């Protein structure tokens, strides 16, 4: 199950980086930089967890961060619909 979710999320992120930004090199550079920094930060934070209670609080905080990140994306990121609009106007669909 985890592999399917990871694959779907990566495919979604690659689509956003590919179609929503004009300069692909900048979009993917920021994506991979942020992914690496967050991976490092996560590993460091997980290494500090010592008790079962700290694991519970950690997963609650990570879950809240995940929900916040999705809401920030949905409400704060204007999607570029110009390609879809142009294709619909041509009658390809």
N, C-alpha and C positions, 0 to 999 in steps of 0.2 A: 504494500500500500504506500509506503514512504517513497519508493522509487517512482511510482506513478505520479504522486503529488509533486515531487521534485522535478520530474521531467516536464509536467504541465506548466509549472511555475517558470522554469527556465525558458520554455518555448514562448510563453506570454511575454516575459521580459525581453527576449530577443526581438519579438515582433514590435514591441513598444520602441526599443532602441532603433530598430531598422526603419520604421515607417513614420515615427513622430518627430524625428530630428533631421535637420538638413545635413549636418556634418556627422557622418557615421563614426569617424575616428574619435571625435570628442565624446559622443554618446557612449560608445563602447569603452573608452578609456575611463570615464567616470563610473560606469557600471562595474567594471572589473576592479577598479580602485576601491569603491565602496564595498563590494563583495569581499575583498581581501581584508579590509580594515574591520568589517563586521565579523568575519570569521575569526580573526585574531582576538578581537574583543570578547567574543563568545567563549573561546577556549580559555582565555585568562579568567573570565568570570566563573566558568564552570570549575576551574581548578581550585577556586576559593571555597566552594561548597563543601561542607563537612558533615552536616546533619541532615536528617530527613526533612525537618521543618524548613531548612534553608533551600532544599530542592523544591519544595512546594511553593515557597514565595518566589523563587526564581522562575518557575514555570508560569505562575500567575503573572509576573511582570513581563515575561516574554510574550505571553498570550495577549496581554493588554497592548503591548507595543505593536504586535501584529495587526490587531484590530485598528489601532490608531493609524498605522501605515496605510492600510487599505482604504480607510475613510479619507485620509489625506489625499491619496491618489484619486479616489472617485470624485471628491468635491473640489480639489485644488489643482487638478491637472487638466487643462483644456486639450481634448483630443483633436487632432487634425483630421477632419473628415473630407478633405478636398479630393483625395484619390477615390474614395467611395462615391462621392457626389458626381465626379466626372464620369465614372464608369456607369452609374445609373442614368445619367443624362444621355449617354451614347446608346443606351438600349442594349447593352451586352447581357443584362440579366433578365 
